[in-house]
Amino acid sequence: MDIFHIVAEDKIKRAMKEGEFDNLPGKGKPLELDDLSSIPTELRMAYKIMKNAGMLDEEFARNELLQIEDLIEKTKDREEKEQLKRKLNEKLLQFNRFIDKKKTTNSAVFKQYDKKLHDKLLD
C-alpha cells in the first residue's frame, strides 16, 4: 500500500466515525448500476466517461434516427411505414430540442456540422 492509499483510507474512516456519510441521498438503498454487459470490457471506462459528459446521448439519438430511416426504406407495409414516419418525426423533434439545449458555442465549425446534420436528417 502506498502513502496515498493509507491517507485516503484514514480520511474515509474518520469521516465515517464523524457521521459525514449518514445523510447521503440513497443511503440504505441498492445502487442503480448501468448495464454495461453489451460493451467490451476494455471500452467500459471510456463509455462511462463519455456518458457522464453527455456525449453519448446525441450519438445514440442519431443512430436511432438512422435505424428508423432504414426501416422506413425497407418496409413494404404502408401502415407500418406511416407509423415509422410518425415515430421518426417525434424522434427528430426530440433530437432537435436536445441539440438546441446543447448549443453553447458560436464556432463556425460547429455551425457547419450542425447544418450538415440537419440536412442529412431532413432529406
Backbone hydrogen bonds, N-H to C=O, Kabsch-Sander energy under -0.5 kcal/mol:
donor,donor_aa,acceptor,acceptor_aa,energy
6,I,2,D,-1.8
7,V,3,I,-2.5
8,A,4,F,-2.5
9,E,5,H,-2.5
10,D,6,I,-2.2
11,K,7,V,-2.4
12,I,8,A,-2.3
13,K,9,E,-2.5
14,R,10,D,-2.3
15,A,11,K,-2.4
16,M,12,I,-2.3
17,K,13,K,-2.2
18,E,14,R,-1.9
19,G,16,M,-1.1
20,E,15,A,-2.4
22,D,19,G,-1.3
24,L,21,F,-0.9
27,K,24,L,-1.5
29,K,26,G,-2.2
33,L,31,L,-1.0
36,L,34,D,-1.0
39,I,36,L,-1.7
43,L,40,P,-1.9
44,R,40,P,-0.7
44,R,41,T,-1.0
47,Y,43,L,-2.5
48,K,44,R,-2.6
49,I,45,M,-2.3
50,M,46,A,-2.6
51,K,47,Y,-2.7
52,N,48,K,-2.7
53,A,49,I,-1.4
54,G,51,K,-1.5
55,M,50,M,-2.4
56,L,50,M,-0.7
59,E,55,M,-0.9
60,F,56,L,-3.0
61,A,57,D,-2.1
62,R,58,E,-2.2
63,N,59,E,-2.4
64,E,60,F,-2.3
65,L,61,A,-2.2
66,L,62,R,-2.4
67,Q,63,N,-2.2
68,I,64,E,-2.2
69,E,65,L,-2.3
70,D,66,L,-2.2
71,L,67,Q,-2.3
72,I,68,I,-2.4
73,E,69,E,-2.0
74,K,70,D,-1.9
75,T,71,L,-2.0
81,K,77,D,-2.3
82,E,78,R,-2.4
83,Q,79,E,-2.2
84,L,80,E,-2.5
85,K,81,K,-2.1
86,R,82,E,-2.3
87,K,83,Q,-2.4
88,L,84,L,-2.7
89,N,85,K,-2.4
90,E,86,R,-2.3
91,K,87,K,-2.6
92,L,88,L,-2.6
93,L,89,N,-2.2
94,Q,90,E,-2.4
95,F,91,K,-2.9
96,N,92,L,-2.8
97,R,93,L,-2.2
98,F,94,Q,-2.4
99,I,95,F,-2.7
100,D,96,N,-2.6
101,K,97,R,-2.0
102,K,98,F,-1.5
103,K,99,I,-1.2
104,T,102,K,-0.8
111,K,107,S,-2.0
112,Q,108,A,-2.2
113,Y,109,V,-2.5
114,D,110,F,-2.9
115,K,111,K,-2.4
116,K,112,Q,-2.5
117,L,113,Y,-2.5
118,H,114,D,-2.6
119,D,115,K,-2.7
120,K,116,K,-2.4
121,L,117,L,-2.5
122,L,118,H,-2.1
123,D,119,D,-0.8
